[in-house]
Amino acid sequence: MRKENISIAYDSEKLSAVKLYMEQRDTDLKSEMEKSLDALYTKYVPANVREFLDMKSSAPSANRPKPSRPKPSESKSEVSENV
């Protein structure tokens, strides 16, 4: 699936504090924000829609290149006759 960036305004002192204390626990803001957003997605998006999106993202895309098929070898079709 295509990724999209989001941004929010937040108090800079609070943001600095949360980053500082998260570093002390060996975690980072980005990963925690992604976990929180995933939890919101699970909470608010109906299960059948999530399943549909999962199937859609795992299905072969028209943008993906199709695997090339090997051409049949000409040496197999050529048979020499020595009589």
mmCIF file of the N, C-alpha and C atoms, coordinates in Angstrom:
data_MODEL
# 
_entry.id   MODEL 
# 
loop_
_atom_site.group_PDB 
_atom_site.id 
_atom_site.type_symbol 
_atom_site.label_atom_id 
_atom_site.label_alt_id 
_atom_site.label_comp_id 
_atom_site.label_asym_id 
_atom_site.label_entity_id 
_atom_site.label_seq_id 
_atom_site.pdbx_PDB_ins_code 
_atom_site.Cartn_x 
_atom_site.Cartn_y 
_atom_site.Cartn_z 
_atom_site.occupancy 
_atom_site.B_iso_or_equiv 
_atom_site.pdbx_formal_charge 
_atom_site.auth_seq_id 
_atom_site.auth_comp_id 
_atom_site.auth_asym_id 
_atom_site.auth_atom_id 
_atom_site.pdbx_PDB_model_num 
ATOM 1   N N  . MET A 1 1  ? 0.829   -1.184  0.000   1.00 0.00 ? 1  MET A N  1 
ATOM 2   C CA . MET A 1 1  ? 0.000   0.000   0.000   1.00 0.00 ? 1  MET A CA 1 
ATOM 3   C C  . MET A 1 1  ? 0.869   1.241   0.000   1.00 0.00 ? 1  MET A C  1 
ATOM 4   N N  . ARG A 1 2  ? 0.346   2.279   -0.543  1.00 0.00 ? 2  ARG A N  1 
ATOM 5   C CA . ARG A 1 2  ? 1.035   3.555   -0.578  1.00 0.00 ? 2  ARG A CA 1 
ATOM 6   C C  . ARG A 1 2  ? 1.018   4.175   0.812   1.00 0.00 ? 2  ARG A C  1 
ATOM 7   N N  . LYS A 1 3  ? 2.124   4.757   1.221   1.00 0.00 ? 3  LYS A N  1 
ATOM 8   C CA . LYS A 1 3  ? 2.208   5.402   2.530   1.00 0.00 ? 3  LYS A CA 1 
ATOM 9   C C  . LYS A 1 3  ? 1.969   6.895   2.366   1.00 0.00 ? 3  LYS A C  1 
ATOM 10  N N  . GLU A 1 4  ? 1.408   7.496   3.401   1.00 0.00 ? 4  GLU A N  1 
ATOM 11  C CA . GLU A 1 4  ? 1.132   8.924   3.395   1.00 0.00 ? 4  GLU A CA 1 
ATOM 12  C C  . GLU A 1 4  ? 1.612   9.518   4.712   1.00 0.00 ? 4  GLU A C  1 
ATOM 13  N N  . ASN A 1 5  ? 2.158   10.718  4.654   1.00 0.00 ? 5  ASN A N  1 
ATOM 14  C CA . ASN A 1 5  ? 2.617   11.401  5.855   1.00 0.00 ? 5  ASN A CA 1 
ATOM 15  C C  . ASN A 1 5  ? 1.487   12.206  6.456   1.00 0.00 ? 5  ASN A C  1 
ATOM 16  N N  . ILE A 1 6  ? 1.455   12.258  7.792   1.00 0.00 ? 6  ILE A N  1 
ATOM 17  C CA . ILE A 1 6  ? 0.502   13.103  8.497   1.00 0.00 ? 6  ILE A CA 1 
ATOM 18  C C  . ILE A 1 6  ? 1.292   13.994  9.445   1.00 0.00 ? 6  ILE A C  1 
ATOM 19  N N  . SER A 1 7  ? 0.725   15.142  9.775   1.00 0.00 ? 7  SER A N  1 
ATOM 20  C CA . SER A 1 7  ? 1.398   16.016  10.733  1.00 0.00 ? 7  SER A CA 1 
ATOM 21  C C  . SER A 1 7  ? 0.360   16.645  11.647  1.00 0.00 ? 7  SER A C  1 
ATOM 22  N N  . ILE A 1 8  ? 0.782   16.873  12.885  1.00 0.00 ? 8  ILE A N  1 
ATOM 23  C CA . ILE A 1 8  ? -0.087  17.525  13.851  1.00 0.00 ? 8  ILE A CA 1 
ATOM 24  C C  . ILE A 1 8  ? 0.726   18.587  14.579  1.00 0.00 ? 8  ILE A C  1 
ATOM 25  N N  . ALA A 1 9  ? 0.044   19.591  15.071  1.00 0.00 ? 9  ALA A N  1 
ATOM 26  C CA . ALA A 1 9  ? 0.695   20.618  15.885  1.00 0.00 ? 9  ALA A CA 1 
ATOM 27  C C  . ALA A 1 9  ? 0.627   20.174  17.336  1.00 0.00 ? 9  ALA A C  1 
ATOM 28  N N  . TYR A 1 10 ? 1.744   20.327  18.051  1.00 0.00 ? 10 TYR A N  1 
ATOM 29  C CA . TYR A 1 10 ? 1.798   19.904  19.448  1.00 0.00 ? 10 TYR A CA 1 
ATOM 30  C C  . TYR A 1 10 ? 2.772   20.816  20.178  1.00 0.00 ? 10 TYR A C  1 
ATOM 31  N N  . ASP A 1 11 ? 2.509   21.079  21.419  1.00 0.00 ? 11 ASP A N  1 
ATOM 32  C CA . ASP A 1 11 ? 3.353   21.949  22.233  1.00 0.00 ? 11 ASP A CA 1 
ATOM 33  C C  . ASP A 1 11 ? 4.798   21.454  22.213  1.00 0.00 ? 11 ASP A C  1 
ATOM 34  N N  . SER A 1 12 ? 5.727   22.338  21.870  1.00 0.00 ? 12 SER A N  1 
ATOM 35  C CA . SER A 1 12 ? 7.124   21.930  21.691  1.00 0.00 ? 12 SER A CA 1 
ATOM 36  C C  . SER A 1 12 ? 7.779   21.457  22.983  1.00 0.00 ? 12 SER A C  1 
ATOM 37  N N  . GLU A 1 13 ? 7.442   22.057  24.113  1.00 0.00 ? 13 GLU A N  1 
ATOM 38  C CA . GLU A 1 13 ? 8.028   21.618  25.382  1.00 0.00 ? 13 GLU A CA 1 
ATOM 39  C C  . GLU A 1 13 ? 7.543   20.220  25.763  1.00 0.00 ? 13 GLU A C  1 
ATOM 40  N N  . LYS A 1 14 ? 6.261   19.973  25.535  1.00 0.00 ? 14 LYS A N  1 
ATOM 41  C CA . LYS A 1 14 ? 5.727   18.643  25.821  1.00 0.00 ? 14 LYS A CA 1 
ATOM 42  C C  . LYS A 1 14 ? 6.353   17.600  24.889  1.00 0.00 ? 14 LYS A C  1 
ATOM 43  N N  . LEU A 1 15 ? 6.516   17.978  23.630  1.00 0.00 ? 15 LEU A N  1 
ATOM 44  C CA . LEU A 1 15 ? 7.106   17.061  22.659  1.00 0.00 ? 15 LEU A CA 1 
ATOM 45  C C  . LEU A 1 15 ? 8.547   16.727  23.042  1.00 0.00 ? 15 LEU A C  1 
ATOM 46  N N  . SER A 1 16 ? 9.305   17.726  23.432  1.00 0.00 ? 16 SER A N  1 
ATOM 47  C CA . SER A 1 16 ? 10.686  17.485  23.874  1.00 0.00 ? 16 SER A CA 1 
ATOM 48  C C  . SER A 1 16 ? 10.721  16.563  25.087  1.00 0.00 ? 16 SER A C  1 
ATOM 49  N N  . ALA A 1 17 ? 9.822   16.790  26.016  1.00 0.00 ? 17 ALA A N  1 
ATOM 50  C CA . ALA A 1 17 ? 9.778   15.963  27.226  1.00 0.00 ? 17 ALA A CA 1 
ATOM 51  C C  . ALA A 1 17 ? 9.436   14.518  26.897  1.00 0.00 ? 17 ALA A C  1 
ATOM 52  N N  . VAL A 1 18 ? 8.441   14.311  26.062  1.00 0.00 ? 18 VAL A N  1 
ATOM 53  C CA . VAL A 1 18 ? 8.047   12.933  25.741  1.00 0.00 ? 18 VAL A CA 1 
ATOM 54  C C  . VAL A 1 18 ? 9.177   12.222  24.992  1.00 0.00 ? 18 VAL A C  1 
ATOM 55  N N  . LYS A 1 19 ? 9.862   12.921  24.088  1.00 0.00 ? 19 LYS A N  1 
ATOM 56  C CA . LYS A 1 19 ? 10.987  12.311  23.374  1.00 0.00 ? 19 LYS A CA 1 
ATOM 57  C C  . LYS A 1 19 ? 12.105  11.937  24.345  1.00 0.00 ? 19 LYS A C  1 
ATOM 58  N N  . LEU A 1 20 ? 12.393  12.812  25.290  1.00 0.00 ? 20 LEU A N  1 
ATOM 59  C CA . LEU A 1 20 ? 13.442  12.563  26.277  1.00 0.00 ? 20 LEU A CA 1 
ATOM 60  C C  . LEU A 1 20 ? 13.152  11.312  27.106  1.00 0.00 ? 20 LEU A C  1 
ATOM 61  N N  . TYR A 1 21 ? 11.937  11.224  27.609  1.00 0.00 ? 21 TYR A N  1 
ATOM 62  C CA . TYR A 1 21 ? 11.591  10.079  28.464  1.00 0.00 ? 21 TYR A CA 1 
ATOM 63  C C  . TYR A 1 21 ? 11.400  8.791   27.661  1.00 0.00 ? 21 TYR A C  1 
ATOM 64  N N  . MET A 1 22 ? 11.021  8.917   26.414  1.00 0.00 ? 22 MET A N  1 
ATOM 65  C CA . MET A 1 22 ? 10.918  7.725   25.577  1.00 0.00 ? 22 MET A CA 1 
ATOM 66  C C  . MET A 1 22 ? 12.306  7.172   25.274  1.00 0.00 ? 22 MET A C  1 
ATOM 67  N N  . GLU A 1 23 ? 13.273  8.061   25.056  1.00 0.00 ? 23 GLU A N  1 
ATOM 68  C CA . GLU A 1 23 ? 14.648  7.615   24.819  1.00 0.00 ? 23 GLU A CA 1 
ATOM 69  C C  . GLU A 1 23 ? 15.172  6.820   25.997  1.00 0.00 ? 23 GLU A C  1 
ATOM 70  N N  . GLN A 1 24 ? 14.810  7.240   27.202  1.00 0.00 ? 24 GLN A N  1 
ATOM 71  C CA . GLN A 1 24 ? 15.258  6.533   28.404  1.00 0.00 ? 24 GLN A CA 1 
ATOM 72  C C  . GLN A 1 24 ? 14.700  5.115   28.461  1.00 0.00 ? 24 GLN A C  1 
ATOM 73  N N  . ARG A 1 25 ? 13.588  4.906   27.794  1.00 0.00 ? 25 ARG A N  1 
ATOM 74  C CA . ARG A 1 25 ? 12.979  3.564   27.753  1.00 0.00 ? 25 ARG A CA 1 
ATOM 75  C C  . ARG A 1 25 ? 13.298  2.838   26.450  1.00 0.00 ? 25 ARG A C  1 
ATOM 76  N N  . ASP A 1 26 ? 14.269  3.360   25.706  1.00 0.00 ? 26 ASP A N  1 
ATOM 77  C CA . ASP A 1 26 ? 14.710  2.756   24.434  1.00 0.00 ? 26 ASP A CA 1 
ATOM 78  C C  . ASP A 1 26 ? 13.573  2.566   23.432  1.00 0.00 ? 26 ASP A C  1 
ATOM 79  N N  . THR A 1 27 ? 12.765  3.573   23.286  1.00 0.00 ? 27 THR A N  1 
ATOM 80  C CA . THR A 1 27 ? 11.709  3.555   22.273  1.00 0.00 ? 27 THR A CA 1 
ATOM 81  C C  . THR A 1 27 ? 11.696  4.908   21.587  1.00 0.00 ? 27 THR A C  1 
ATOM 82  N N  . ASP A 1 28 ? 11.023  4.964   20.455  1.00 0.00 ? 28 ASP A N  1 
ATOM 83  C CA . ASP A 1 28 ? 10.980  6.242   19.751  1.00 0.00 ? 28 ASP A CA 1 
ATOM 84  C C  . ASP A 1 28 ? 9.547   6.650   19.451  1.00 0.00 ? 28 ASP A C  1 
ATOM 85  N N  . LEU A 1 29 ? 9.384   7.922   19.246  1.00 0.00 ? 29 LEU A N  1 
ATOM 86  C CA . LEU A 1 29 ? 8.061   8.503   19.055  1.00 0.00 ? 29 LEU A CA 1 
ATOM 87  C C  . LEU A 1 29 ? 7.366   7.935   17.816  1.00 0.00 ? 29 LEU A C  1 
ATOM 88  N N  . LYS A 1 30 ? 8.111   7.809   16.737  1.00 0.00 ? 30 LYS A N  1 
ATOM 89  C CA . LYS A 1 30 ? 7.508   7.339   15.481  1.00 0.00 ? 30 LYS A CA 1 
ATOM 90  C C  . LYS A 1 30 ? 6.874   5.954   15.635  1.00 0.00 ? 30 LYS A C  1 
ATOM 91  N N  . SER A 1 31 ? 7.603   5.029   16.223  1.00 0.00 ? 31 SER A N  1 
ATOM 92  C CA . SER A 1 31 ? 7.061   3.670   16.362  1.00 0.00 ? 31 SER A CA 1 
ATOM 93  C C  . SER A 1 31 ? 5.841   3.649   17.279  1.00 0.00 ? 31 SER A C  1 
ATOM 94  N N  . GLU A 1 32 ? 5.876   4.439   18.342  1.00 0.00 ? 32 GLU A N  1 
ATOM 95  C CA . GLU A 1 32 ? 4.722   4.501   19.245  1.00 0.00 ? 32 GLU A CA 1 
ATOM 96  C C  . GLU A 1 32 ? 3.525   5.164   18.577  1.00 0.00 ? 32 GLU A C  1 
ATOM 97  N N  . MET A 1 33 ? 3.776   6.172   17.758  1.00 0.00 ? 33 MET A N  1 
ATOM 98  C CA . MET A 1 33 ? 2.678   6.826   17.032  1.00 0.00 ? 33 MET A CA 1 
ATOM 99  C C  . MET A 1 33 ? 2.054   5.853   16.027  1.00 0.00 ? 33 MET A C  1 
ATOM 100 N N  . GLU A 1 34 ? 2.885   5.063   15.363  1.00 0.00 ? 34 GLU A N  1 
ATOM 101 C CA . GLU A 1 34 ? 2.370   4.075   14.415  1.00 0.00 ? 34 GLU A CA 1 
ATOM 102 C C  . GLU A 1 34 ? 1.517   3.028   15.130  1.00 0.00 ? 34 GLU A C  1 
ATOM 103 N N  . LYS A 1 35 ? 1.973   2.583   16.301  1.00 0.00 ? 35 LYS A N  1 
ATOM 104 C CA . LYS A 1 35 ? 1.182   1.612   17.077  1.00 0.00 ? 35 LYS A CA 1 
ATOM 105 C C  . LYS A 1 35 ? -0.163  2.210   17.480  1.00 0.00 ? 35 LYS A C  1 
ATOM 106 N N  . SER A 1 36 ? -0.137  3.465   17.897  1.00 0.00 ? 36 SER A N  1 
ATOM 107 C CA . SER A 1 36 ? -1.379  4.129   18.305  1.00 0.00 ? 36 SER A CA 1 
ATOM 108 C C  . SER A 1 36 ? -2.328  4.291   17.127  1.00 0.00 ? 36 SER A C  1 
ATOM 109 N N  . LEU A 1 37 ? -1.790  4.654   15.973  1.00 0.00 ? 37 LEU A N  1 
ATOM 110 C CA . LEU A 1 37 ? -2.633  4.810   14.793  1.00 0.00 ? 37 LEU A CA 1 
ATOM 111 C C  . LEU A 1 37 ? -3.199  3.468   14.334  1.00 0.00 ? 37 LEU A C  1 
ATOM 112 N N  . ASP A 1 38 ? -2.401  2.408   14.442  1.00 0.00 ? 38 ASP A N  1 
ATOM 113 C CA . ASP A 1 38 ? -2.904  1.064   14.125  1.00 0.00 ? 38 ASP A CA 1 
ATOM 114 C C  . ASP A 1 38 ? -4.042  0.671   15.065  1.00 0.00 ? 38 ASP A C  1 
ATOM 115 N N  . ALA A 1 39 ? -3.921  1.038   16.340  1.00 0.00 ? 39 ALA A N  1 
ATOM 116 C CA . ALA A 1 39 ? -4.986  0.737   17.304  1.00 0.00 ? 39 ALA A CA 1 
ATOM 117 C C  . ALA A 1 39 ? -6.261  1.503   16.954  1.00 0.00 ? 39 ALA A C  1 
ATOM 118 N N  . LEU A 1 40 ? -6.118  2.755   16.536  1.00 0.00 ? 40 LEU A N  1 
ATOM 119 C CA . LEU A 1 40 ? -7.292  3.533   16.111  1.00 0.00 ? 40 LEU A CA 1 
ATOM 120 C C  . LEU A 1 40 ? -7.928  2.930   14.869  1.00 0.00 ? 40 LEU A C  1 
ATOM 121 N N  . TYR A 1 41 ? -7.103  2.488   13.936  1.00 0.00 ? 41 TYR A N  1 
ATOM 122 C CA . TYR A 1 41 ? -7.579  1.843   12.711  1.00 0.00 ? 41 TYR A CA 1 
ATOM 123 C C  . TYR A 1 41 ? -8.401  0.603   13.069  1.00 0.00 ? 41 TYR A C  1 
ATOM 124 N N  . THR A 1 42 ? -7.860  -0.224  13.958  1.00 0.00 ? 42 THR A N  1 
ATOM 125 C CA . THR A 1 42 ? -8.553  -1.444  14.371  1.00 0.00 ? 42 THR A CA 1 
ATOM 126 C C  . THR A 1 42 ? -9.850  -1.119  15.109  1.00 0.00 ? 42 THR A C  1 
ATOM 127 N N  . LYS A 1 43 ? -9.833  -0.082  15.914  1.00 0.00 ? 43 LYS A N  1 
ATOM 128 C CA . LYS A 1 43 ? -11.001 0.282   16.709  1.00 0.00 ? 43 LYS A CA 1 
ATOM 129 C C  . LYS A 1 43 ? -12.135 0.836   15.849  1.00 0.00 ? 43 LYS A C  1 
ATOM 130 N N  . TYR A 1 44 ? -11.821 1.665   14.862  1.00 0.00 ? 44 TYR A N  1 
ATOM 131 C CA . TYR A 1 44 ? -12.865 2.379   14.139  1.00 0.00 ? 44 TYR A CA 1 
ATOM 132 C C  . TYR A 1 44 ? -13.217 1.823   12.752  1.00 0.00 ? 44 TYR A C  1 
ATOM 133 N N  . VAL A 1 45 ? -12.299 1.151   12.105  1.00 0.00 ? 45 VAL A N  1 
ATOM 134 C CA . VAL A 1 45 ? -12.590 0.617   10.769  1.00 0.00 ? 45 VAL A CA 1 
ATOM 135 C C  . VAL A 1 45 ? -13.206 -0.769  10.933  1.00 0.00 ? 45 VAL A C  1 
ATOM 136 N N  . PRO A 1 46 ? -14.395 -0.990  10.348  1.00 0.00 ? 46 PRO A N  1 
ATOM 137 C CA . PRO A 1 46 ? -15.061 -2.291  10.483  1.00 0.00 ? 46 PRO A CA 1 
ATOM 138 C C  . PRO A 1 46 ? -14.178 -3.436  9.972   1.00 0.00 ? 46 PRO A C  1 
ATOM 139 N N  . ALA A 1 47 ? -14.327 -4.588  10.591  1.00 0.00 ? 47 ALA A N  1 
ATOM 140 C CA . ALA A 1 47 ? -13.497 -5.746  10.264  1.00 0.00 ? 47 ALA A CA 1 
ATOM 141 C C  . ALA A 1 47 ? -13.593 -6.135  8.790   1.00 0.00 ? 47 ALA A C  1 
ATOM 142 N N  . ASN A 1 48 ? -14.802 -6.078  8.222   1.00 0.00 ? 48 ASN A N  1 
ATOM 143 C CA . ASN A 1 48 ? -14.940 -6.463  6.812   1.00 0.00 ? 48 ASN A CA 1 
ATOM 144 C C  . ASN A 1 48 ? -14.191 -5.500  5.887   1.00 0.00 ? 48 ASN A C  1 
ATOM 145 N N  . VAL A 1 49 ? -14.114 -4.234  6.243   1.00 0.00 ? 49 VAL A N  1 
ATOM 146 C CA . VAL A 1 49 ? -13.362 -3.263  5.445   1.00 0.00 ? 49 VAL A CA 1 
ATOM 147 C C  . VAL A 1 49 ? -11.863 -3.527  5.584   1.00 0.00 ? 49 VAL A C  1 
ATOM 148 N N  . ARG A 1 50 ? -11.399 -3.839  6.798   1.00 0.00 ? 50 ARG A N  1 
ATOM 149 C CA . ARG A 1 50 ? -9.988  -4.162  7.004   1.00 0.00 ? 50 ARG A CA 1 
ATOM 150 C C  . ARG A 1 50 ? -9.601  -5.405  6.204   1.00 0.00 ? 50 ARG A C  1 
ATOM 151 N N  . GLU A 1 51 ? -10.483 -6.414  6.199   1.00 0.00 ? 51 GLU A N  1 
ATOM 152 C CA . GLU A 1 51 ? -10.218 -7.632  5.427   1.00 0.00 ? 51 GLU A CA 1 
ATOM 153 C C  . GLU A 1 51 ? -10.140 -7.322  3.939   1.00 0.00 ? 51 GLU A C  1 
ATOM 154 N N  . PHE A 1 52 ? -11.043 -6.482  3.464   1.00 0.00 ? 52 PHE A N  1 
ATOM 155 C CA . PHE A 1 52 ? -11.033 -6.101  2.054   1.00 0.00 ? 52 PHE A CA 1 
ATOM 156 C C  . PHE A 1 52 ? -9.725  -5.387  1.708   1.00 0.00 ? 52 PHE A C  1 
ATOM 157 N N  . LEU A 1 53 ? -9.306  -4.462  2.545   1.00 0.00 ? 53 LEU A N  1 
ATOM 158 C CA . LEU A 1 53 ? -8.073  -3.732  2.280   1.00 0.00 ? 53 LEU A CA 1 
ATOM 159 C C  . LEU A 1 53 ? -6.866  -4.659  2.329   1.00 0.00 ? 53 LEU A C  1 
ATOM 160 N N  . ASP A 1 54 ? -6.872  -5.636  3.229   1.00 0.00 ? 54 ASP A N  1 
ATOM 161 C CA . ASP A 1 54 ? -5.783  -6.618  3.294   1.00 0.00 ? 54 ASP A CA 1 
ATOM 162 C C  . ASP A 1 54 ? -5.732  -7.453  2.016   1.00 0.00 ? 54 ASP A C  1 
ATOM 163 N N  . MET A 1 55 ? -6.896  -7.893  1.527   1.00 0.00 ? 55 MET A N  1 
ATOM 164 C CA . MET A 1 55 ? -6.946  -8.675  0.288   1.00 0.00 ? 55 MET A CA 1 
ATOM 165 C C  . MET A 1 55 ? -6.482  -7.820  -0.881  1.00 0.00 ? 55 MET A C  1 
ATOM 166 N N  . LYS A 1 56 ? -6.920  -6.576  -0.903  1.00 0.00 ? 56 LYS A N  1 
ATOM 167 C CA . LYS A 1 56 ? -6.569  -5.660  -1.988  1.00 0.00 ? 56 LYS A CA 1 
ATOM 168 C C  . LYS A 1 56 ? -5.060  -5.417  -2.028  1.00 0.00 ? 56 LYS A C  1 
ATOM 169 N N  . SER A 1 57 ? -4.446  -5.260  -0.864  1.00 0.00 ? 57 SER A N  1 
ATOM 170 C CA . SER A 1 57 ? -3.012  -4.984  -0.836  1.00 0.00 ? 57 SER A CA 1 
ATOM 171 C C  . SER A 1 57 ? -2.180  -6.219  -1.153  1.00 0.00 ? 57 SER A C  1 
ATOM 172 N N  . SER A 1 58 ? -2.718  -7.415  -0.918  1.00 0.00 ? 58 SER A N  1 
ATOM 173 C CA . SER A 1 58 ? -1.953  -8.628  -1.206  1.00 0.00 ? 58 SER A CA 1 
ATOM 174 C C  . SER A 1 58 ? -2.208  -9.160  -2.617  1.00 0.00 ? 58 SER A C  1 
ATOM 175 N N  . ALA A 1 59 ? -3.226  -8.643  -3.315  1.00 0.00 ? 59 ALA A N  1 
ATOM 176 C CA . ALA A 1 59 ? -3.532  -9.093  -4.675  1.00 0.00 ? 59 ALA A CA 1 
ATOM 177 C C  . ALA A 1 59 ? -2.494  -8.535  -5.641  1.00 0.00 ? 59 ALA A C  1 
ATOM 178 N N  . PRO A 1 60 ? -2.230  -9.250  -6.731  1.00 0.00 ? 60 PRO A N  1 
ATOM 179 C CA . PRO A 1 60 ? -1.298  -8.737  -7.735  1.00 0.00 ? 60 PRO A CA 1 
ATOM 180 C C  . PRO A 1 60 ? -1.802  -7.410  -8.291  1.00 0.00 ? 60 PRO A C  1 
ATOM 181 N N  . SER A 1 61 ? -0.928  -6.483  -8.405  1.00 0.00 ? 61 SER A N  1 
ATOM 182 C CA . SER A 1 61 ? -1.285  -5.151  -8.867  1.00 0.00 ? 61 SER A CA 1 
ATOM 183 C C  . SER A 1 61 ? -0.979  -5.009  -10.348 1.00 0.00 ? 61 SER A C  1 
ATOM 184 N N  . ALA A 1 62 ? -1.727  -4.146  -11.016 1.00 0.00 ? 62 ALA A N  1 
ATOM 185 C CA . ALA A 1 62 ? -1.459  -3.872  -12.421 1.00 0.00 ? 62 ALA A CA 1 
ATOM 186 C C  . ALA A 1 62 ? -0.139  -3.131  -12.574 1.00 0.00 ? 62 ALA A C  1 
ATOM 187 N N  . ASN A 1 63 ? 0.307   -2.471  -11.517 1.00 0.00 ? 63 ASN A N  1 
ATOM 188 C CA . ASN A 1 63 ? 1.556   -1.726  -11.576 1.00 0.00 ? 63 ASN A CA 1 
ATOM 189 C C  . ASN A 1 63 ? 2.774   -2.620  -11.402 1.00 0.00 ? 63 ASN A C  1 
ATOM 190 N N  . ARG A 1 64 ? 2.579   -3.786  -10.835 1.00 0.00 ? 64 ARG A N  1 
ATOM 191 C CA . ARG A 1 64 ? 3.698   -4.691  -10.643 1.00 0.00 ? 64 ARG A CA 1 
ATOM 192 C C  . ARG A 1 64 ? 4.046   -5.362  -11.962 1.00 0.00 ? 64 ARG A C  1 
ATOM 193 N N  . PRO A 1 65 ? 5.330   -5.511  -12.263 1.00 0.00 ? 65 PRO A N  1 
ATOM 194 C CA . PRO A 1 65 ? 5.698   -6.185  -13.509 1.00 0.00 ? 65 PRO A CA 1 
ATOM 195 C C  . PRO A 1 65 ? 5.359   -7.659  -13.446 1.00 0.00 ? 65 PRO A C  1 
ATOM 196 N N  . LYS A 1 66 ? 4.875   -8.166  -14.555 1.00 0.00 ? 66 LYS A N  1 
ATOM 197 C CA . LYS A 1 66 ? 4.550   -9.583  -14.629 1.00 0.00 ? 66 LYS A CA 1 
ATOM 198 C C  . LYS A 1 66 ? 5.845   -10.371 -14.790 1.00 0.00 ? 66 LYS A C  1 
ATOM 199 N N  . PRO A 1 67 ? 5.929   -11.531 -14.164 1.00 0.00 ? 67 PRO A N  1 
ATOM 200 C CA . PRO A 1 67 ? 7.149   -12.316 -14.321 1.00 0.00 ? 67 PRO A CA 1 
ATOM 201 C C  . PRO A 1 67 ? 7.298   -12.779 -15.758 1.00 0.00 ? 67 PRO A C  1 
ATOM 202 N N  . SER A 1 68 ? 8.502   -12.708 -16.280 1.00 0.00 ? 68 SER A N  1 
ATOM 203 C CA . SER A 1 68 ? 8.716   -13.107 -17.670 1.00 0.00 ? 68 SER A CA 1 
ATOM 204 C C  . SER A 1 68 ? 8.822   -14.619 -17.746 1.00 0.00 ? 68 SER A C  1 
ATOM 205 N N  . ARG A 1 69 ? 8.285   -15.153 -18.816 1.00 0.00 ? 69 ARG A N  1 
ATOM 206 C CA . ARG A 1 69 ? 8.337   -16.595 -19.032 1.00 0.00 ? 69 ARG A CA 1 
ATOM 207 C C  . ARG A 1 69 ? 9.563   -16.908 -19.880 1.00 0.00 ? 69 ARG A C  1 
ATOM 208 N N  . PRO A 1 70 ? 10.264  -17.950 -19.547 1.00 0.00 ? 70 PRO A N  1 
ATOM 209 C CA . PRO A 1 70 ? 11.431  -18.302 -20.368 1.00 0.00 ? 70 PRO A CA 1 
ATOM 210 C C  . PRO A 1 70 ? 10.987  -18.761 -21.745 1.00 0.00 ? 70 PRO A C  1 
ATOM 211 N N  . LYS A 1 71 ? 11.724  -18.329 -22.764 1.00 0.00 ? 71 LYS A N  1 
ATOM 212 C CA . LYS A 1 71 ? 11.402  -18.728 -24.135 1.00 0.00 ? 71 LYS A CA 1 
ATOM 213 C C  . LYS A 1 71 ? 11.844  -20.171 -24.338 1.00 0.00 ? 71 LYS A C  1 
ATOM 214 N N  . PRO A 1 72 ? 11.052  -20.927 -25.106 1.00 0.00 ? 72 PRO A N  1 
ATOM 215 C CA . PRO A 1 72 ? 11.454  -22.316 -25.359 1.00 0.00 ? 72 PRO A CA 1 
ATOM 216 C C  . PRO A 1 72 ? 12.769  -22.342 -26.127 1.00 0.00 ? 72 PRO A C  1 
ATOM 217 N N  . SER A 1 73 ? 13.614  -23.260 -25.765 1.00 0.00 ? 73 SER A N  1 
ATOM 218 C CA . SER A 1 73 ? 14.920  -23.379 -26.398 1.00 0.00 ? 73 SER A CA 1 
ATOM 219 C C  . SER A 1 73 ? 14.766  -23.905 -27.820 1.00 0.00 ? 73 SER A C  1 
ATOM 220 N N  . GLU A 1 74 ? 15.491  -23.256 -28.750 1.00 0.00 ? 74 GLU A N  1 
ATOM 221 C CA . GLU A 1 74 ? 15.409  -23.679 -30.154 1.00 0.00 ? 74 GLU A CA 1 
ATOM 222 C C  . GLU A 1 74 ? 16.124  -24.999 -30.367 1.00 0.00 ? 74 GLU A C  1 
ATOM 223 N N  . SER A 1 75 ? 17.112  -25.302 -29.521 1.00 0.00 ? 75 SER A N  1 
ATOM 224 C CA . SER A 1 75 ? 17.874  -26.539 -29.707 1.00 0.00 ? 75 SER A CA 1 
ATOM 225 C C  . SER A 1 75 ? 17.007  -27.764 -29.465 1.00 0.00 ? 75 SER A C  1 
ATOM 226 N N  . LYS A 1 76 ? 15.964  -27.638 -28.668 1.00 0.00 ? 76 LYS A N  1 
ATOM 227 C CA . LYS A 1 76 ? 15.075  -28.767 -28.423 1.00 0.00 ? 76 LYS A CA 1 
ATOM 228 C C  . LYS A 1 76 ? 14.232  -29.075 -29.653 1.00 0.00 ? 76 LYS A C  1 
ATOM 229 N N  . SER A 1 77 ? 13.860  -28.046 -30.397 1.00 0.00 ? 77 SER A N  1 
ATOM 230 C CA . SER A 1 77 ? 12.998  -28.270 -31.555 1.00 0.00 ? 77 SER A CA 1 
ATOM 231 C C  . SER A 1 77 ? 13.785  -28.689 -32.781 1.00 0.00 ? 77 SER A C  1 
ATOM 232 N N  . GLU A 1 78 ? 15.074  -28.410 -32.768 1.00 0.00 ? 78 GLU A N  1 
ATOM 233 C CA . GLU A 1 78 ? 15.912  -28.794 -33.896 1.00 0.00 ? 78 GLU A CA 1 
ATOM 234 C C  . GLU A 1 78 ? 16.465  -30.199 -33.658 1.00 0.00 ? 78 GLU A C  1 
ATOM 235 N N  . VAL A 1 79 ? 16.185  -31.064 -34.557 1.00 0.00 ? 79 VAL A N  1 
ATOM 236 C CA . VAL A 1 79 ? 16.681  -32.425 -34.455 1.00 0.00 ? 79 VAL A CA 1 
ATOM 237 C C  . VAL A 1 79 ? 17.520  -32.698 -35.703 1.00 0.00 ? 79 VAL A C  1 
ATOM 238 N N  . SER A 1 80 ? 18.762  -33.078 -35.519 1.00 0.00 ? 80 SER A N  1 
ATOM 239 C CA . SER A 1 80 ? 19.597  -33.356 -36.693 1.00 0.00 ? 80 SER A CA 1 
ATOM 240 C C  . SER A 1 80 ? 19.521  -34.852 -37.001 1.00 0.00 ? 80 SER A C  1 
ATOM 241 N N  . GLU A 1 81 ? 19.434  -35.126 -38.281 1.00 0.00 ? 81 GLU A N  1 
ATOM 242 C CA . GLU A 1 81 ? 19.347  -36.522 -38.694 1.00 0.00 ? 81 GLU A CA 1 
ATOM 243 C C  . GLU A 1 81 ? 20.622  -36.896 -39.402 1.00 0.00 ? 81 GLU A C  1 
ATOM 244 N N  . ASN A 1 82 ? 21.305  -37.838 -38.896 1.00 0.00 ? 82 ASN A N  1 
ATOM 245 C CA . ASN A 1 82 ? 22.509  -38.371 -39.523 1.00 0.00 ? 82 ASN A CA 1 
ATOM 246 C C  . ASN A 1 82 ? 22.222  -39.814 -39.904 1.00 0.00 ? 82 ASN A C  1 
ATOM 247 N N  . VAL A 1 83 ? 22.001  -40.045 -41.192 1.00 0.00 ? 83 VAL A N  1 
ATOM 248 C CA . VAL A 1 83 ? 21.683  -41.388 -41.646 1.00 0.00 ? 83 VAL A CA 1 
ATOM 249 C C  . VAL A 1 83 ? 22.729  -41.884 -42.563 1.00 0.00 ? 83 VAL A C  1 
# 
